[in-house]
């Protein structure tokens, strides 16, 4: 058995958790929209064709914001195709995912759905094949009350009140050669600055996200952020980060430490943003929007260029194991540890496409294993993140070098203190000693774990609850100290309440 320790003290604060850290992502990709959130004719469909069972699972997740409509999809998208009478909307080829797009769901339908699940929209604009005019017109359509061409078009389409969309993405992954309308950092930075300026002239209250590099492994990483922020610093509020992780070549030890890479990624972007701030003598700070993240087995994906053009294809429908779920829970810990600067997070994606939720056409909807740490962290990880500085054993990985066996974070909120902790050891339990003497009024409420004798176990339509959290016997508080035993290869939530 291993031993680790940490201290919980409300004097050592990281920052307040922005609820938007627990956002998700719905892209017109595969079966995320069609046969995912939207399936007219399904027994669970509402009067607008949206599945009530998927909506209920989304509400249970506690997702406060959902990014839409892409992703790579947005870089070739004409948003005007998705408004007005559905029967009159054009059918297009989506070149990003080589799919037939019927445009049955557009901005108004998505807004209605987002409101029904208690979420805001985080709307992306096309800065690939389009630019300033299309972006400012979309803001006018969504947010201006009335009396102008686009706001009156919205009203005529059945939305009398403005949608009031607050957060807008200035394009998507524009440094990626796969992106339609791929640009250099300077080309994108100038366009994003001018588009953002025009959008904010329409609605001064909006917040804008500039595209960071598509990933930490891109050759453009770092220099891209510096150039783009040099052009957009005055107009942008956030810079985006995207990261996906997978187990490679049976190296589970490195995979379980994926959050080490996420930590380094976040800290590098913060350093770059703060360098631009200092060099430009800016007063405001740029915060981070980690608006695509997940486990994704990209090595199993054929690649967009190899896909036949088809309608509602089954694309990137990864099935997640216990191990994958533990990594997802650990990535949430990483986001929380940087809550002072990471203000928005979007797990990618919500349904079917590397989704937390899976569906079958005409059939059931069920929770993937990764659904559970997300839902519990979203529900209980609200308040102030505390700096805990864990100590304990380490192990050697091929990818990340020496890493700690324990990763953990504490959130101090109205219900007390909630600890989220991962034991990365695949074989041994980890005894965690928590010094909570600074909060003498706390008593342990519960210890919930996600672990299994089979780390490769998954949920399916036939066995939707094969992988689920379970409660362990709660540890006792003794003189302000708590000892909890974390199972091997596990994600854990320990709640200490008053």
Secondary structure as GFF3:
##gff-version 3
##sequence-region A 1 498
A	DSSP	beta_strand	2	7	.	.	.	ID=ss1
A	DSSP	beta_strand	13	16	.	.	.	ID=ss2
A	DSSP	three_ten_helix	19	22	.	.	.	ID=ss3
A	DSSP	beta_strand	23	25	.	.	.	ID=ss4
A	DSSP	alpha_helix	52	61	.	.	.	ID=ss5
A	DSSP	beta_strand	65	68	.	.	.	ID=ss6
A	DSSP	three_ten_helix	72	76	.	.	.	ID=ss7
A	DSSP	three_ten_helix	79	82	.	.	.	ID=ss8
A	DSSP	three_ten_helix	86	88	.	.	.	ID=ss9
A	DSSP	beta_strand	92	94	.	.	.	ID=ss10
A	DSSP	beta_strand	99	101	.	.	.	ID=ss11
A	DSSP	alpha_helix	107	116	.	.	.	ID=ss12
A	DSSP	beta_strand	120	125	.	.	.	ID=ss13
A	DSSP	alpha_helix	132	143	.	.	.	ID=ss14
A	DSSP	alpha_helix	149	156	.	.	.	ID=ss15
A	DSSP	beta_strand	167	170	.	.	.	ID=ss16
A	DSSP	alpha_helix	185	202	.	.	.	ID=ss17
A	DSSP	beta_strand	207	210	.	.	.	ID=ss18
A	DSSP	alpha_helix	223	232	.	.	.	ID=ss19
A	DSSP	beta_strand	238	245	.	.	.	ID=ss20
A	DSSP	alpha_helix	252	256	.	.	.	ID=ss21
A	DSSP	alpha_helix	258	280	.	.	.	ID=ss22
A	DSSP	beta_strand	287	295	.	.	.	ID=ss23
A	DSSP	three_ten_helix	298	300	.	.	.	ID=ss24
A	DSSP	three_ten_helix	304	306	.	.	.	ID=ss25
A	DSSP	beta_strand	310	311	.	.	.	ID=ss26
A	DSSP	alpha_helix	322	337	.	.	.	ID=ss27
A	DSSP	beta_strand	342	348	.	.	.	ID=ss28
A	DSSP	beta_strand	357	359	.	.	.	ID=ss29
A	DSSP	beta_strand	365	367	.	.	.	ID=ss30
A	DSSP	alpha_helix	369	380	.	.	.	ID=ss31
A	DSSP	beta_strand	384	386	.	.	.	ID=ss32
A	DSSP	beta_strand	394	397	.	.	.	ID=ss33
A	DSSP	beta_strand	401	404	.	.	.	ID=ss34
A	DSSP	beta_strand	406	413	.	.	.	ID=ss35
A	DSSP	beta_strand	416	423	.	.	.	ID=ss36
A	DSSP	beta_strand	430	435	.	.	.	ID=ss37
A	DSSP	beta_strand	443	450	.	.	.	ID=ss38
A	DSSP	beta_strand	470	472	.	.	.	ID=ss39
A	DSSP	beta_strand	477	478	.	.	.	ID=ss40
A	DSSP	beta_strand	481	486	.	.	.	ID=ss41
A	DSSP	beta_strand	490	497	.	.	.	ID=ss42
###
